[in-house]
Amino acid sequence: MDKKQAEELKQKLFHKKENGWNKKSQKEKQEIFNYADQYICYMNQSKTEREIIENSQKIAEENGFKPIEKCTSLKAGDKIYYNNRGKSMYLAVIGKEPMENGINIIGAHADSPRLDLKPNPLYEESEFAYFKTHYYGGIKKYQWTAIPLAIHGVIVKTTGETIKINIGEDEKDPIFTITDLLPHLAQDQMKKRLSEAIEGEDLNLLIGSMPIDADITEKVKLNILNILNQKYGITEKDLLSSELELVPAMPCRSMGLDNSMIAGYGQDDKICVYTSLTALMNIEKPQKTAVCIISDKEEVGSMGNTGMESHVFDTFIAEMLNKLNVNQPNLLEKVFINSKMLSADVDAGLDPIYSNVSEKNNASYLGRGIGLSKYTGARGKSGASDANAEFVAQVRKILEENEIPYQISELGKVDVGGGGTIAYILANKGIDVIDCGVPVLSMHSPYEVTSKLDLYEAYRTYEAFWKNA
């Protein structure tokens, strides 16, 4: 075999992996940048799960979606949603086929690693006022010191009044921070392991230093409470029934001299929320019912009544069957067994600086399109959801027929990587599931990095799945 024949055979048989930008025309690049601009705007308005649900509901209603509880019956083409306690959400477009034949689901999660205020957060020490925090999800604690932080969330009074809090995002707002030790005095600190250098109990938010003009104890704390009382009408006791989160007070922005990337907080997994939500807005009378999940609590195990471990999603599907007037015993189980799902969660992109933790032939790369993970788990695939080959082939077919670049990877080297998504929860219902999301650098940090090309290809992937699966 001569060299030319060998090259032809290589082209035919090898799996060619290449940068997705190479095949994009100038017009297509502009479409990608335009879509990314919309995403960045959404991200800057949606830093917490409550804000994600509020803004996603607005988008849905603008596109004709109605609350399922207001529908007395359903038919093909109807667009519905259910808002679960303002922290998770399920949307659907009713398909032409009976739901017994299965439904097509895409599910992402709205929560991201952050710092939550403790139930009794406010205290004074050495004439400084602080909020005590408890970190949420998997974080590197040292990354949350000496950066600008904002307070988002709600305070609910016993009267039922809900007060929305958002301090630190507007340029006129004050910001907050968690102080760190100066290097001149940090010799002992810097000898510690990274996981031990900052203690969880030391992640205290500095919020004030000015005492009230009175001859009493805890003057700074009283001044802070007086400010909160004047602005929001609350007392310290009202903080007992609050959900206040600390998030980076840094905007999501285009990144790089070529504007090819996006840097911002919470892209895990809000990038998949936005791409799946906007893709669903394009679906009209699908063959099979198209369902979009925006879940909560994934970063802490998906527990609770807004997490995927709850039965609220099952109730949403059962209610659709009721209002289609087709429900019967065991039909819900049949629907799930015949259904297919993309678990829309981000993947760890290969970072050349830390490439030693990845096996390069099975890693996701920024700019190469959507990332599929056949299985998750840790070590010997412990806790994994492992997609069967038949379903992987079906997803590949959809992507290739729609000329969508994709890559199949795993989360780090064997015995080094490990993680999970909501995939196993839906797989336990009998649904065919594969993880399918956007590769991310600096995942779980206060400022994550993604590719605009991958963002757009995720959007195209989710739309193609609902139209073709």
N, C-alpha and C positions, 0 to 999 in steps of 0.2 A: 504494500500500500504506500503510495507516494504521499508527500507532505500535503498536497492539495486535497487529496481524498481524506486524509486523516483530519484536516481542518474542517472539511464538510461534515464528516462523521461527528466530530466534536460539537459543531454547531447544532447538529440534530439531536444528540443524546445528552449533552450536559445541561444542567439547570443553571441558566445564566442569571446572575444576580447583578443588578445595576441600579444606579441612581435614577429615581423617577423623573427628576427634572430634565434628563437628557431627551426625553420624548415629548416634552411639552412645547407647544407653539407659544408665541408671544401672547396671542389671544387667550390661550388656556392659562398661562401664567397670571394674566391680569384677572381672570375669573377667580383663581386661587387667592390672590391678594385681596380682592373685593370681599370674598367670603370670610377671609381671616379678619378683615376690619370689623365685620358684623360680629364675629365671635369675640373679638377683643372688647367690643362695647358691651356685649352680654356679660362677659366675665367681670368687668369693672362694676357691674350692677348686681353681681350675684356671687358673693364670697362665702355665704353660708347656705346650708340646706334650705332654710326657710326662704331666703331670697331667691334661690334657684326655683323653688316651687312657685312662688309668687310670680316671678317673671316668665316662667314656662307656661303657667296658666294663662297669662295675658296673651302670649304668642298663640296658644291653642285656641283661645276664644276669638281672636282676630281672624283665625282661619276656619271658623265654623264649628268648633268643638263645643259640646254642651255637657253639663254635669249629668251623669247617668241617673242620678236620683230624680231629675226633672223629666226624664223620659218614661212614658207609660208603656211604650213598645219600641222595638228596634227592627230595622230592615237593612238590606245591603246598601252600603254607601254612607250610613249614619256614622257620625264622628262624636265620640263620647270620651269623658274622662272622669276619674274619681280622685279627689284631693284628700289624702289620708293625713289628717291632723296638721296640715300645713308643712309637713316634713318629708313626705313621699307622695308619689303620684303615679297613676296608671292611666294610659290613654289607649284608645282603640278606634280603628276604622273597620266597620263590619264588612266582611267579605261575601262573595256570591255563593261560595260553597258552604254546606252545613258545617258548623263548628266541630261536629263529631269527626270530621275528616282531619282535624288538627288546625292549629293556628300558628302563625309565625311571630315570634317574640324577639324583641331586642331589649336588653336590660342593662342600664348603667346605674351608678350611684352618685348621689349629690353631696355626701359628706366627705370631708377632707381632714387630714391631721391638723390639729390646732391646739389652743389652750382654752379650757373652760374655767370660768370663775367658780370657786367653791361656794357652797350654800351660805356660809358666813365668811365673806371674802375680805371685808374692810377692817384694817387695823392701822395703828400708828406705832412707829418705832423711831426713836432718836429724831423726832420732829419731821419725819417723812410719813406720808400716807401711802398705803399699799393696798392692792387687791391680791389675795391668795388665789393661786390657780391649781388646776389639776389637768395635766396634759391628756389629750384625746388622740388615740391611734398611735402608730409607730413613728416616733420622731427621734432625731438626734437633738438632745436637749440643748447642747451648746449653740446650735444654729438659731435659737430663739432669743438669745441675749444680744443686746446692743444693736437692735434693729427697730425701726419705727413700727408700732403696733396700733391697731384700731380696735374699738369695742363695738361689736354688732350683737343684736339679739332682741329679746323681749323681756319686759317685767310685767307680770300679771298680778293685779291687786285682788284682794278678796272680794271686791265689788264686781269682779269680772272684767274690769277695764284692762286692756292690753296696751302697753306703752312700747313703741318701737324705739330701739336705740341704735344709732349709727354715728359714732364719734371718731374722727380721725381720718376720714376720707376726703372731705372738703379741705381745700387749701387754707381756709379760714379757721378750721378746727384745730384744737390742740391734738398732738399725738402722744403716745405713751411708749415706754420702753422697759426692758428688764436689764438692769445694770450688770456689768461684768467686772472682773478684777483686773486692775492695771498690770501689765507684764512685769513691772518693777517689783511687785509684791506677790507674783503668782508662781514662784519657783516650785512650791509644793503642789499647787494645782496642776501645773504642766507636767508633773511626773506621773499623774494619774492617767488611767485609761480614759479614752474619750467618753465612754458611757458613764464614767464616775466623776468627771471633772466638774460637772454641774449637777447638783442634786435636784430631784423633782420638787422638793419642798422649798428650794431656793428660787424657783421661777416665779418671783413675786413682782407684780407690775407696779412701777412707781407712778403715782397719780397726783401727787401734790406735796407742797412744802410750806404753804402760807398758813399761819395760825389765825384763828378768828380773834377779834379784839375783845377778849374777856379773860378774867382771872380764874380759869378753870383748868382741869386736866384734859389731855387729848384735844388740844386746840386745833391741830391740823385736821384730824379726823372730823371734828365737828364742822369745820369750815367746808370740807368736802361734802358732808351730808347736807349742809345748808344750801350749797350750790345745787345739789341733786334735787332737793326738796323744792327750791324755787323754780327750777327748770322743768321737773317732771312730776312734782307733787307726791314724791315718795318719801318713806322713812327707811331706816336701816332694815326694819323687819320685812319690808316688801322685797328685799333682795333674796329672801328665802324662797320665793316663788318666781324666780327669774331664770332665764336661759341666756347667759351672756358669754360670748365667745371672743377670744382675741385672735385676730388675723393680721397678716402683714399689711401695713398702711402704705403699700407700694402698688402702683397701677400695673395691670397687665399691658404689655407693650410689644411692638415689633422689635426683633433682635437681629443684630448683625448688620454690617455695612451693606449687605445685599438684601436686607429685610426678609430673609428667607425663613426666619424662625420666630417663635413667640416665647417670651418669658413672662411668667406670671404665677401667682399663688393658686393652688387648688386645681390645677389642670388634671390631676388624678382626683376625681374622674369626671370633672365637669366638662372636659373636652368631648367625652363620649356622650354625656347628657345632651350637649348642644347639637352635635352632629346627628344623633339619632332623632332628637326632637324635630329639627328642621327637615330631616329626610321624611319623617312621617307627614309633615305638612304637604308633601307632594303626592301623597297616596290618595287615589280616588277609586272607589269600588274595586278593591283587589279581589283576586280569586279566593284567597284564604284571608280570614280576619287578621289584620295587622295590629299587633299590640306592642306598646312601648312602656317600659318600666323605668321610673326614676325612683330608686330606692334610697334608704337611709341606713345608717349604722353599719355599713359594710366594713369600715375601718376598725370596728371593735367587735366583729363577729356576726353582724346582721341580726342581732337579737332585738327584742322589744317589738312593740306593736307597729312601728314604722319601718322595721327591718324586714328582710326577705324571709326570715324564719317564722314570721307571723302568718296567720291564715287570711289576712286581709286581701291579699292578691287572689287567693282561691275564691273568696267571696265576690270579688269584682267579676271574675269569669263566670261564676254561678249566676250572678245577677244578670249578666248578658244573656245567658241561656234562658233565664226566667222571662226576660222581656222580649226574647225572640219566640217565646211560647213553645220551646222544644225541650225544656229540662225534664229529666227523669232520673231515677236512681242509677248511680254509677256513671252517669254521662260525663261528669266533670273529669273523672279518672280517664275515661276514653279520650276525651279531648286532649289531655296532657300527653298520654302515651303516643298519640299521633302527631304531636306538635314538634316544632323545631325552633331553636333559639341561638342567637348570637349573644354571648355574655360580653357586653361592650365595656371592657375594662382595659386600662392602659397596660402597656408592656414596658419592661426595662430596656431602654435603648443602649446600645453599646457605646461606652465612653472610652475613647482611646487612652485617656489618662489613667483609667482604672480597668484596662482591658484584661488584667490578670484574673478577674473574677468571672469572666465570660468565656464560653467556648465559641470562638468566632464563627464557626460553621453553623452554629445553631443559636445565633444571637440576632436580635432585631437592630436595624440600623435606621437612623433618622434619614428621611428623604427617599426611602425605598417602598413607601406605601404602607397599607394597613398591616398590622402584625397579628398573626394567628398563633395561639398557643394550644396545641392539641391536649396537653395535660399541664396541671399545676402541681401543687403539693411540695414536699420537701424530701430530701434524701431518697429513699426508695419509693418515690411518688406518694408518700404518706399524705392522706387527706386530699388526694387529687380527684378532680373530675377529668376523665380521660375520654375524649371523643372517639367514637368508632370510625374506622377507615371509610365506611360507606358515606357517612355524613361529611367527613373531611373532603371526600371526592366531590360531593354535591356542592359544597361551598366553593371549592376550587373551580368547578365548572361555571358557576355564576360569575365569579371574578374574572375568569379568563374570557368568557363570552362578552363581557362588558369592558374588556381591556383595562381592568383595574389592577395596578401593581400591588403585589402582596408578598409577604414573607412569613414563614412558619418557624417559630423559635421556641426556646424554653428560658426560664428565668434563672440565668447564671449557670455556672458549672455544677455538676453533680456533687452533692455534699457541701456546696457553698451557697447556692441559691435556695429559694423556697418562698412560697406565698400562696394565697388563695383568693378567690373571687366569689361572686354569688352563683357561679356555674353549678357547683355541686348541689345546691339547694333545689334548683330547678331540675337537675338531672335525677335527683331522688324522686321526683314526681313522675319519671318515665320519659321526660322530654330529651330529645337529642340536642346537645349543647356543645358549643366550642367557644373558647374565649377569643375575642376579636376586637382589638383596640389599637390605640395610637402609641408608638414608642415614645418614651419620655426620658430625658436626662435630669439628674438631680431629683428623682422622685422622692416625695414626702418631705422635701425641703421647703422653706418659705418661698422659694422662687424657682419653679420648675421650667424646663425648656422643651419645646416641641417644634416640629417642622410644619410649616404652612402646607406643604404638599401632602403630608400624612393626614393633617386635619381634613383637607378637602377630599382625599381618597376615602377616609372613613365615612364622610357624608355620602359619597357615591356608593360605597359598599352597602350601607344600611338601606338606602333607597332600592338598590338592585336586589337585595335579599327579599325585601317585602314584595317586590314586583315579580320575582322569579322563583322563589323557593317553593 
